[in-house]
Amino acid sequence: MTLTLLIAVPLLGAILLPFLPAQRAREIGLLFAVATLGVGVAVLAQYDTDGGMQLEEEHTWIEAFGVHYALGIDGLGLLLVLLTVLLVPIVMVAEWTHDDVAARPRAFFAWTLALEALSLAVFCATDVFLFYVVFEATLIPAYFLVGGFGREGRGAAALKFLMFQLAGGLVLLASVIGLYVVSAQQGSPSYLLSDLAALDIDTDAGRWLFAGFFIAFAIKAPLFPVHTWLADTTEKATPGTSVLLVCVLDKIGTFGMLRFCLGIFPEASQWATPVVVTLALISIIYGALVAIGQDDVLRLVGLTSLSHFGFITLGIFAFSSQGSSGAILYMVNHGLGTAALFLLAGYLIRRRGTTLISEMGGVEKVTPVLAGLLLVAGLATLGLPGLSPFVSEFLVLVSAFDYHWWVGAIAVSGIVLAAIYVLWMYQRTMTGPTPPQVEGDSDLGVREIGAVAPLMVALVLFGFVPGPLLDVANPFTDSLMAHVGVTDDPPDVSDIATQEGGH
């Protein structure tokens, strides 16, 4: 029942908060988030790193359709669960004094807890129908967080976000129904992941069903060309909401590619690989180029994620142990680095009163701590050796060159472009003469530093010691590669450390 408790704690908080005193909503909401973090640590303590689906729960839900309330966790799910339970309390602390949040704390903290509960359910679901239900349900708190808090124009951004996601959900529903038909034809209907993975699905049917899953996950991730909701959403939402969307909710897309596309449709996934790799490369380059030209700092950070999700998708569909493990680590490390970048950008905006990079400049002399932390987060985003995203990019690039040399060459150019958009953004916001209106700005306070400190520690720690993350990811990767019929050598932590030290 540990996984049910993991989901129930934030869900209970989301239900109770609207009925509690508004002046205590932030403290109570944070208490529930910290309690959820504690349950997440308990899950980690019970998890055996040898791999396999663990802490499983299974109860019949809709017997006629073969639907179960089924939960379980493996290396992939565990890392994303831990990322989620870490980021939610960090977001709450970081947004503690945001004007919109302070005005309506019960709504913001309740929707945040609801999004956390549903996201955790997604990462733990081992029944496809249950997964679909919570996959769609995540849109409810996400819509209200985007539309209810943030800048002018957030309503239109929230609607655009919702329309894209609902379109993906409808396509996914068609494939979910198709799985029922296929499983029923081969015996008794079942939506259990273990049963579906063992089905003998006709080639044509498998490819059509794969397409439905992949399109929905490409929108969620997002991937070119179904990405246009991303920049509008991150531009208008609060920085904390953007962290929840990009660093937690969007991971459902790449999680689904690994769990369902490769797990249920291995033949169709390999068949679609040339197209998917092409889309991933376009996302890497296009996302970076468009980010370079942005003047809005939040829009810039949002578009960098289009490039990063291209790297993750490339690692997944390169069909190698290095690529899959790199993609899983990339999901975690992207969540850490981009969360820090969004929150620090939010701190900068509150001090400058604008989101436009062209109206900033000279801030580092007045706020050196903010400048230093922003630089570290930016360097993590561009994959500097010694920070955790480097390990992820190294593994993905190894798999890309193994797939084909020109794929690796194009992907490497994305790292060069990342250096341009990160360093140019830092130069324009932090360096140069200090304008008179900046001189009165204050540096980060204890609460603000405390919110991003865990992210900074994780970025450095896992940059030098990636072994614990790989120890969790590798057994899942080995099992997945065996399922899809790929045999190669898993990533060796010592080799990675040697390469990083000599970079």
C-alpha positions in Angstrom: 0.0 0.0 0.0 3.0 2.3 0.0 2.4 3.6 -3.5 -1.3 4.2 -2.8 -0.2 6.2 0.3 2.3 8.1 -1.9 -0.6 9.3 -4.1 -3.1 9.7 -1.3 -1.1 12.1 0.8 -1.0 15.0 -1.7 -4.5 14.2 -2.9 -5.8 14.5 0.6 -4.0 17.8 1.0 -5.6 19.1 -2.2 -9.0 18.2 -1.0 -8.6 19.7 2.4 -6.9 23.0 1.6 -9.9 24.8 0.2 -11.7 24.3 3.5 -8.9 25.5 5.7 -8.0 29.1 6.8 -6.4 31.0 3.9 -3.7 32.5 6.2 -2.4 29.0 7.0 -2.8 27.5 3.5 0.8 27.9 2.5 2.2 26.2 5.7 -0.4 23.4 5.5 0.2 22.9 1.8 4.0 22.7 2.3 3.4 20.3 5.2 1.6 17.9 2.8 4.3 18.3 0.2 7.0 17.5 2.7 5.0 14.5 4.0 4.8 13.2 0.4 8.6 13.7 0.1 8.9 11.5 3.2 6.8 8.8 1.7 8.9 9.0 -1.5 12.0 8.5 0.6 10.3 5.4 2.2 9.6 4.1 -1.3 13.3 4.5 -2.1 14.3 2.7 1.1 12.1 -0.3 0.1 13.3 -0.4 -3.5 15.8 -3.1 -4.6 18.2 -1.7 -7.1 18.5 -5.1 -8.8 15.5 -4.0 -10.8 12.1 -5.3 -11.8 8.6 -4.1 -11.0 8.3 -3.7 -7.2 5.8 -2.6 -4.5 3.1 -3.9 -6.7 -0.6 -3.5 -5.9 -3.4 -5.0 -8.0 -7.2 -4.8 -7.6 -9.9 -5.5 -10.1 -11.6 -2.3 -11.1 -13.8 -2.9 -14.2 -13.8 -6.7 -14.6 -15.7 -6.7 -17.9 -13.0 -4.6 -19.6 -10.1 -6.1 -17.9 -9.3 -2.9 -16.0 -7.4 -3.0 -12.8 -6.2 -0.5 -10.1 -2.6 -1.6 -10.5 0.5 0.2 -9.3 4.1 -0.8 -9.4 7.5 0.9 -9.6 10.7 0.1 -11.4 13.9 2.2 -12.0 12.2 4.5 -14.5 9.2 5.2 -12.3 11.3 5.5 -9.1 13.6 8.3 -10.5 10.6 10.3 -11.8 8.7 9.8 -8.6 11.7 11.1 -6.6 12.1 14.1 -9.0 8.4 15.0 -8.5 8.3 14.8 -4.7 11.5 16.9 -4.6 10.4 19.6 -6.9 6.9 20.3 -5.5 8.0 21.6 -2.0 10.8 23.5 -3.7 8.2 25.2 -6.0 6.0 26.0 -3.0 8.9 27.7 -1.1 10.1 29.6 -4.1 6.6 31.0 -4.9 5.8 31.7 -1.3 5.6 35.5 -1.7 4.5 35.7 -5.4 1.7 38.2 -5.6 -0.9 35.9 -7.2 0.0 33.1 -4.9 -0.1 35.2 -1.8 -3.5 36.6 -2.9 -5.0 33.1 -3.3 -2.8 30.6 -1.5 -5.4 27.9 -1.0 -6.1 27.6 -4.8 -2.4 27.6 -5.8 -1.3 25.1 -3.2 -4.3 22.8 -3.6 -3.9 22.6 -7.4 -0.2 22.0 -7.0 -0.8 19.1 -4.6 -3.5 17.7 -7.0 -1.0 17.9 -9.9 1.6 16.1 -7.8 -0.8 13.3 -6.8 -2.0 12.7 -10.4 1.6 12.8 -11.8 2.7 10.3 -9.2 -0.2 8.1 -10.2 0.9 8.3 -13.8 4.5 7.2 -13.0 3.2 4.3 -10.8 0.3 3.0 -13.0 0.8 -0.5 -14.5 -2.6 -0.7 -16.0 -3.0 1.2 -19.3 -6.6 2.3 -18.7 -5.7 3.6 -15.2 -2.7 5.4 -16.8 -5.0 7.0 -19.4 -7.4 8.2 -16.8 -4.8 9.9 -14.6 -2.9 11.0 -17.7 -5.9 13.0 -18.8 -6.8 14.1 -15.2 -3.4 15.9 -14.9 -4.8 18.5 -17.3 -7.3 19.8 -14.8 -4.9 21.2 -12.1 -2.4 22.2 -14.9 -5.1 24.2 -16.7 -6.1 26.1 -13.5 -2.5 26.7 -12.5 -1.7 28.3 -15.8 -4.9 30.1 -16.3 -5.3 31.3 -12.7 -1.8 32.6 -11.8 0.7 34.5 -13.8 0.8 37.3 -16.4 -1.7 39.0 -18.6 -2.7 36.6 -21.4 -2.5 33.5 -19.3 -6.1 32.6 -20.0 -5.4 32.2 -23.7 -2.1 30.3 -23.0 -4.0 27.9 -20.7 -6.6 27.3 -23.4 -4.0 26.6 -26.1 -2.2 24.3 -23.7 -5.5 22.5 -23.0 -6.5 22.1 -26.6 -3.2 20.6 -27.6 -3.3 18.2 -24.7 -6.9 17.1 -25.3 -6.2 16.5 -28.9 -3.3 14.2 -27.9 -5.6 12.5 -25.3 -8.2 11.7 -27.9 -5.7 10.1 -30.2 -4.4 8.1 -27.2 -7.9 7.0 -26.3 -8.4 5.5 -29.8 -5.3 3.4 -29.2 -6.3 2.4 -25.7 -9.6 1.1 -27.1 -7.7 -0.7 -29.8 -5.6 -2.5 -27.1 -8.9 -3.8 -25.6 -9.9 -5.2 -28.9 -6.6 -6.9 -29.5 -6.4 -8.4 -26.0 -10.0 -9.6 -26.2 -9.3 -11.3 -29.5 -6.5 -13.3 -27.9 -8.3 -14.5 -24.9 -9.7 -12.3 -22.1 -9.4 -8.5 -22.2 -6.7 -7.0 -20.0 -5.1 -3.6 -19.7 -2.3 -4.8 -17.4 1.0 -3.8 -18.8 2.5 -7.3 -18.2 -0.3 -8.9 -20.2 -0.1 -6.4 -23.0 3.6 -6.7 -23.4 3.1 -10.4 -24.0 0.5 -10.0 -26.8 1.2 -11.1 -30.3 0.0 -7.9 -32.0 -0.4 -7.9 -35.8 2.2 -5.7 -37.5 -0.2 -3.3 -39.1 -2.4 -3.0 -36.0 0.7 -2.5 -33.8 1.9 0.3 -35.9 -1.4 2.1 -35.9 -1.7 1.7 -32.1 1.9 2.8 -31.7 1.1 6.0 -33.7 -1.7 6.9 -31.3 0.5 6.5 -28.2 3.4 8.3 -29.8 1.5 11.3 -31.0 0.0 11.9 -27.5 3.4 11.6 -25.9 5.1 13.8 -28.5 2.5 16.6 -27.7 3.0 16.0 -24.0 6.9 16.0 -24.1 6.8 18.2 -26.4 8.4 17.4 -29.7 8.5 19.3 -33.0 6.1 20.1 -34.7 3.5 19.8 -31.9 5.3 22.0 -29.5 3.9 25.4 -30.1 1.9 25.5 -26.8 5.2 25.3 -24.8 6.6 28.8 -25.2 3.3 30.6 -24.7 2.6 28.6 -21.5 5.9 29.2 -19.9 5.9 32.9 -20.9 2.5 33.6 -19.2 2.5 31.2 -16.2 4.4 31.8 -13.0 7.9 30.4 -12.9 6.8 27.8 -10.3 4.0 26.6 -12.5 6.4 26.3 -15.4 8.6 24.1 -13.3 5.7 21.8 -12.6 4.7 21.7 -16.2 8.1 21.3 -17.9 10.0 19.4 -15.2 7.3 17.1 -14.0 4.2 17.0 -16.3 6.1 17.0 -19.6 8.2 14.0 -18.4 5.1 11.9 -18.8 5.6 12.2 -22.6 9.1 10.6 -22.6 8.2 8.3 -19.8 5.3 7.0 -21.9 7.6 6.5 -24.9 9.8 4.2 -22.8 7.1 2.5 -20.9 4.4 2.0 -23.5 5.8 2.6 -27.0 8.9 0.4 -26.6 7.3 -1.8 -23.9 4.1 -2.8 -25.9 5.1 -2.0 -29.5 8.8 -2.9 -29.9 8.5 -3.7 -33.6 6.5 -0.6 -34.4 8.9 1.5 -32.4 11.9 0.3 -34.5 9.9 0.7 -37.7 9.2 4.4 -36.8 12.7 5.1 -35.6 14.0 7.0 -38.7 11.0 9.4 -38.5 11.3 9.9 -34.8 15.1 10.4 -34.9 14.5 13.1 -37.6 11.9 14.9 -35.5 14.2 14.7 -32.4 17.1 16.3 -34.4 14.8 19.0 -35.7 13.7 19.7 -32.1 17.3 19.9 -30.9 18.4 22.4 -33.5 15.1 24.3 -34.0 14.6 24.7 -30.2 18.1 26.0 -29.7 17.9 28.5 -32.7 14.6 29.9 -31.6 15.7 30.2 -28.0 18.7 32.3 -29.2 16.4 34.9 -30.6 14.1 35.3 -27.6 13.9 38.6 -25.6 11.5 37.2 -22.9 13.6 35.2 -20.4 10.8 32.8 -19.5 10.0 32.1 -23.1 13.7 31.5 -23.7 13.9 28.9 -20.9 10.8 27.2 -22.1 12.1 26.9 -25.6 15.4 25.4 -24.4 13.3 22.4 -23.2 12.2 21.7 -26.8 15.8 21.2 -27.6 16.4 19.1 -24.4 13.4 16.8 -25.1 14.8 16.3 -28.6 17.9 14.8 -26.9 15.8 12.6 -24.6 13.7 11.3 -27.5 16.9 10.7 -29.5 18.4 8.6 -26.7 15.2 6.6 -26.4 14.9 5.7 -30.1 18.6 5.1 -30.7 17.8 1.7 -29.3 20.9 1.1 -27.1 21.6 0.7 -23.4 23.6 3.9 -23.4 20.8 5.8 -25.1 18.0 4.6 -22.9 20.0 5.1 -19.7 21.1 8.5 -20.9 17.5 9.4 -21.7 16.4 8.4 -18.2 19.2 10.4 -16.6 18.4 13.3 -18.9 14.8 13.4 -17.7 16.0 13.7 -14.1 18.9 16.1 -14.8 16.8 18.3 -17.0 14.2 18.5 -14.3 16.9 19.7 -11.8 18.6 22.2 -14.1 15.6 23.7 -15.8 13.8 24.0 -12.4 16.7 26.0 -11.1 16.8 28.2 -14.2 13.0 28.9 -14.1 13.0 29.8 -10.4 16.1 32.0 -10.6 14.7 33.7 -13.7 11.6 34.4 -11.6 13.7 35.9 -8.8 15.4 38.1 -11.4 12.0 39.2 -12.9 10.6 40.2 -9.5 13.6 42.5 -8.9 13.7 44.0 -12.3 9.9 44.3 -12.9 10.2 43.0 -16.4 10.7 39.7 -18.3 12.5 41.4 -21.2 16.2 40.6 -21.4 16.8 43.8 -23.4 15.6 45.9 -20.4 18.0 44.2 -17.9 21.8 44.4 -17.5 24.4 45.1 -14.9 22.5 43.1 -12.2 25.5 40.9 -11.1 27.2 43.8 -9.3 24.1 44.4 -7.1 22.9 40.7 -6.7 26.1 38.6 -6.9 24.5 35.5 -5.3 21.6 35.6 -7.8 24.1 36.0 -10.6 26.3 33.2 -9.5 23.4 30.7 -9.1 22.0 31.7 -12.4 25.3 31.1 -14.1 25.6 27.6 -12.5 22.0 26.7 -13.7 22.8 28.0 -17.1 26.1 26.1 -17.3 24.1 23.0 -16.3 21.7 23.6 -19.1 24.5 23.7 -21.7 26.0 20.5 -20.3 29.2 21.7 -18.6 31.4 18.8 -17.5 31.2 18.4 -13.7 27.4 19.1 -13.6 24.9 16.3 -13.9 23.4 17.1 -17.4 26.8 16.4 -18.9 26.6 12.7 -18.1 23.2 12.5 -19.7 24.3 14.2 -22.9 27.4 12.1 -23.1 25.4 8.9 -23.0 22.9 10.2 -25.5 25.6 11.4 -27.9 27.4 8.0 -27.7 24.2 6.3 -28.7 23.6 8.9 -31.5 27.0 8.3 -33.0 26.5 4.5 -32.7 23.2 4.9 -34.6 24.8 6.9 -37.4 27.7 9.4 -37.4 25.7 12.2 -39.0 23.0 11.9 -36.3 25.6 12.4 -33.7 27.2 15.3 -35.6 23.9 17.1 -35.8 23.1 16.5 -32.1 26.5 17.8 -31.1 25.8 21.1 -32.8 22.8 21.5 -30.5 25.3 21.7 -27.6 27.2 24.5 -29.3 23.9 26.4 -29.8 23.0 25.9 -26.2 26.2 27.6 -25.2 25.2 30.6 -27.3 21.7 31.0 -25.9 22.8 30.5 -22.3 25.9 32.7 -22.2 24.3 35.4 -24.3 21.3 35.5 -22.0 23.6 35.7 -19.0 25.7 38.5 -20.6 22.7 40.6 -21.4 21.0 40.3 -18.0 24.0 40.3 -15.6 27.0 42.1 -17.1 27.6 45.7 -18.2 27.0 49.0 -16.5 24.6 49.0 -13.6 21.6 51.2 -14.4 20.6 53.6 -11.5 17.2 51.8 -11.1 19.1 48.5 -10.4 21.2 49.8 -7.6 18.4 49.5 -5.0 17.7 45.9 -5.8 18.4 43.4 -3.0 20.2 40.0 -3.4 18.5 36.7 -2.7 17.1 36.1 0.8 17.5 33.0 2.9 14.2 31.5 1.8 15.0 32.0 -1.9 18.5 30.5 -1.6 17.0 27.6 0.4 14.5 26.8 -2.4 17.2 26.4 -5.1 20.0 25.0 -2.8 18.9 21.4 -3.1 18.8 21.7 -6.9 22.4 23.1 -6.9 23.7 20.4 -4.6 22.1 17.7 -6.8 23.5 19.2 -10.0 27.0 19.1 -8.6 26.7 15.8 -6.7 25.3 13.8 -9.7 27.8 15.5 -12.0 30.7 13.9 -10.2 28.9 10.8 -8.8 26.3 9.6 -11.4 26.6 6.0 -10.2 23.5 6.0 -7.9 21.2 7.2 -10.7 22.7 4.7 -13.2 22.4 1.9 -10.7 18.7 2.5 -10.6 18.2 3.1 -14.3 20.4 0.3 -15.8 18.3 -2.7 -14.7 15.3 -1.2 -16.3 17.3 -0.4 -19.4 18.7 -3.9 -19.6 15.2 -5.4 -19.3 13.8 -3.1 -21.9 16.5 -3.7 -24.4 16.1 -7.4 -24.0 12.4 -7.0 -24.6 12.9 -5.1 -27.9 15.7 -7.6 -29.0 18.7 -5.3 -28.7 21.9 -6.5 -27.2 24.8 -4.2 -26.3 27.0 -3.2 -23.3 25.3 -1.2 -20.6 26.9 2.1 -19.6 29.9 1.8 -17.2 30.0 4.4 -14.5 33.8 4.2 -14.2 34.2 4.9 -18.0 31.9 7.9 -17.7 33.8 9.3 -14.7 37.1 8.8 -16.7 35.7 10.6 -19.8 34.3 13.4 -17.7 37.6 13.9 -15.8 39.5 14.1 -19.1 37.0 16.3 -20.9 
